[in-house]
Amino acid sequence: MKGCYCDSCAIIMTSTLKLMQERQSVRAPFDPDCPIADKDLKQILEAARCSPTPHNMQNFEILVIDDHDVLTKLGSIESRVTEVFLRENYQQLSFSKKELLRKKIGILGTEFPSSFRDPSMFSKVARECPPMPLDQTIDGSPVVLIVIYDSRKRAPDSEGDVLGLVSLGCVMENMWLMAQSLGISVRIMSDFGDKIVDKEVKRILHIPDHMNVVYGLRLGYPATSLAKNLRVRREVKDFTHRNDYDGKGIE
């Protein structure tokens, strides 16, 4: 059967791709006085519910944090910049827009303090940089979603539960795209995966020890207008290989 699509199908596919292309991590402050409507929040959680997981394990739980006092407690948790982060982050940096456009991967180094861009400073920064409260990351968000999973389980015959962890990424992407479609901004908060932060989050939210905090999502509406950032992606031909690794990519 030949692949053919009606006009309405083509419109749906175009709008879905457009959502993917426009999705971005919003680092601007959110307006704490502009809440997420319950009907929108439920759609975002429904998108998570529909996420693919290996053997339909549904290996995740989501904590919805929208109480101001609880958000304040989470915001008081402190995390430190590690030397490992600084060195591995440095590998992803470009130091000019021209370089970033040429490489088509990574991010602009100007998004970080100068000390984060100087390898000779990394040891000192990791040793002397004061801890940062998570409030600087939550940054006014009226809702934070925290994704956790059961460390006692794994996808069948998946070493390190790679398949299970991949599915948690699917949960993230589903929620992110749904939020994008609703005009709600998102930023992934990887700080929640830090061991020290994980311990404190579990204590505050009474999460059982066998459940691991994977990441958090801050949801909200920007309090200020967003600056247009340079976004780069490799072309399809740059990462595809037809029929053989040595085969030419799809143009």
C-alpha positions in Angstrom: 0.0 0.0 0.0 1.4 3.3 -1.1 2.1 6.0 1.6 -0.4 8.8 0.9 -2.0 11.2 3.3 -5.1 13.3 3.2 -4.8 17.1 3.7 -5.9 16.9 7.4 -3.3 14.3 8.2 -0.6 16.5 6.5 -1.7 19.5 8.6 -1.5 17.4 11.8 2.0 16.2 10.9 3.2 19.7 10.1 1.9 21.1 13.4 3.5 18.3 15.4 6.9 18.9 13.7 6.5 22.6 14.3 6.0 22.0 18.0 9.2 19.9 18.1 11.1 22.6 16.2 9.9 25.4 18.5 10.3 23.6 21.8 12.9 25.2 23.9 14.2 25.3 27.5 13.1 28.6 29.0 15.6 29.9 31.6 13.8 33.2 32.2 12.0 33.9 35.5 8.4 32.7 35.6 5.5 34.8 36.9 4.6 33.2 40.3 1.2 35.0 40.2 0.2 33.3 36.9 -0.8 29.8 37.8 -1.2 26.8 35.5 -4.9 26.0 35.0 -5.9 22.5 36.3 -7.3 21.6 32.8 -3.9 22.3 31.2 -2.0 20.5 34.0 -4.2 17.5 33.5 -3.4 17.4 29.8 0.3 17.5 30.5 0.0 14.6 32.9 -2.2 12.8 30.4 0.6 13.1 27.9 2.9 11.5 30.4 0.4 8.7 30.9 0.5 7.9 27.2 4.3 7.7 27.1 5.8 4.4 25.8 7.6 2.3 28.4 9.2 -1.1 28.0 6.8 -4.0 28.5 4.2 -1.3 29.5 6.0 -1.1 32.9 4.9 2.5 33.4 8.0 2.8 35.6 7.4 6.3 36.9 5.5 8.4 39.4 5.1 12.2 39.2 4.9 14.6 42.1 3.0 17.7 41.3 4.3 20.6 43.5 2.1 23.7 43.4 1.9 24.6 47.1 3.9 27.8 47.8 5.3 26.6 51.1 6.5 23.3 49.6 8.1 25.1 46.7 9.8 27.4 49.2 11.2 24.3 51.1 12.5 22.8 47.8 14.0 26.1 46.9 16.0 26.2 50.0 17.9 23.0 49.1 21.5 23.8 48.0 23.5 22.2 45.3 27.2 22.7 44.4 28.9 23.0 41.0 31.3 20.0 40.6 34.6 19.9 38.7 33.2 17.0 36.7 30.3 19.2 35.6 32.6 22.1 34.7 34.9 19.9 32.6 32.2 18.0 30.8 30.1 21.1 30.2 33.2 22.9 28.8 33.4 20.2 26.0 30.0 21.3 24.8 30.8 25.0 24.5 31.3 27.2 21.5 32.8 30.6 22.1 31.2 32.5 19.2 28.0 32.2 17.1 30.2 31.5 14.1 31.7 28.5 15.8 28.4 27.2 17.0 26.9 27.5 13.6 29.8 25.5 12.2 29.7 22.8 14.8 25.9 22.5 14.9 26.0 21.0 18.3 26.4 22.3 21.9 25.7 25.7 23.3 27.2 29.2 23.5 29.8 29.6 26.2 28.5 33.2 26.8 25.6 31.6 28.7 28.0 30.8 31.5 30.2 32.9 33.9 33.7 33.4 32.7 35.1 31.1 35.3 33.0 28.3 33.8 34.9 28.9 30.5 38.4 28.7 31.9 39.7 25.2 32.5 42.5 26.5 34.7 39.8 27.8 37.1 37.7 24.7 37.4 39.3 23.2 40.5 39.1 26.5 42.3 35.5 27.2 41.3 34.4 23.7 42.4 36.2 24.2 45.7 35.3 27.8 46.5 32.0 28.5 44.7 29.3 28.9 47.3 26.3 26.4 47.0 23.4 27.6 45.0 19.8 27.3 46.3 17.4 25.5 44.0 15.2 28.6 44.3 17.5 30.1 41.6 16.4 27.3 39.3 12.7 27.2 40.2 12.8 31.0 39.7 9.1 31.8 40.2 7.6 28.7 38.7 4.1 28.1 40.1 4.3 24.4 39.4 7.1 21.9 39.5 6.7 18.3 38.4 9.2 15.8 39.8 9.6 12.5 38.0 10.7 9.5 40.1 11.1 5.8 39.3 11.5 2.6 41.2 15.1 1.6 41.4 14.2 -2.0 42.3 12.7 -2.7 38.9 14.2 -2.8 35.5 13.2 -3.5 31.9 13.7 -7.3 31.2 17.2 -8.1 30.2 18.3 -4.5 30.1 21.7 -3.9 31.7 21.6 -0.8 33.8 17.9 -0.5 33.0 18.9 1.4 29.8 15.5 0.8 28.3 13.7 1.9 31.5 15.7 5.1 31.6 15.0 5.8 27.9 11.3 5.6 28.6 11.7 8.3 31.3 13.0 10.5 28.5 9.8 9.7 26.6 7.8 10.9 29.6 9.8 14.1 29.6 9.3 14.7 25.9 5.6 14.0 25.9 5.0 16.4 28.7 7.2 19.1 27.2 5.5 19.0 23.8 2.0 19.1 25.4 3.1 22.1 27.5 4.5 23.7 24.3 1.2 23.2 22.5 -0.6 24.9 25.4 1.7 27.9 25.4 3.3 26.9 28.7 7.0 27.3 29.1 9.2 24.5 30.4 12.7 24.0 31.8 14.2 20.7 32.8 15.9 20.9 36.2 18.6 18.3 36.2 19.7 19.6 39.7 17.0 17.2 41.1 19.1 14.2 40.0 22.1 15.2 42.2 22.6 12.8 45.1 22.6 15.4 47.8 19.6 17.1 46.3 17.9 13.8 45.8 18.3 13.0 49.5 16.8 16.3 50.6 13.9 16.2 48.1 13.0 12.7 49.4 13.1 14.0 53.0 10.9 17.0 52.3 8.4 15.1 50.1 8.5 11.8 52.0 9.6 9.8 49.0 10.5 6.1 49.8 14.3 5.3 49.6 13.8 2.9 46.8 12.4 5.6 44.5 15.0 7.7 42.7 14.5 11.3 41.7 15.3 11.6 38.0 14.5 15.2 37.1 12.2 18.1 37.7 10.2 20.2 35.2 9.4 23.8 36.1 6.3 25.0 34.3 5.0 28.6 34.0 4.7 31.7 32.0 7.8 34.0 31.6 7.7 37.2 33.7 9.7 39.0 31.0 9.9 38.8 27.2 12.2 36.1 25.9 15.4 36.8 24.1 15.8 34.9 20.9 18.6 32.4 21.3 20.6 30.9 18.5 19.4 27.3 18.0 21.5 24.8 16.0 20.9 21.2 14.9 22.8 18.9 12.6 21.2 18.3 9.2 19.5 14.9 8.7 22.3 14.0 6.3 24.8 14.6 9.0 23.6 11.9 11.4 22.0 9.3 9.1 23.7 6.3 7.4 21.7 4.4 4.8 22.0 0.6 5.0 25.5 0.7 6.3 27.5 3.0 8.6 29.7 4.0 5.7 26.6 4.7 3.6 25.7 8.2 2.6 23.1 10.0 4.8 19.6 10.8 3.6 19.5 14.3 2.0 
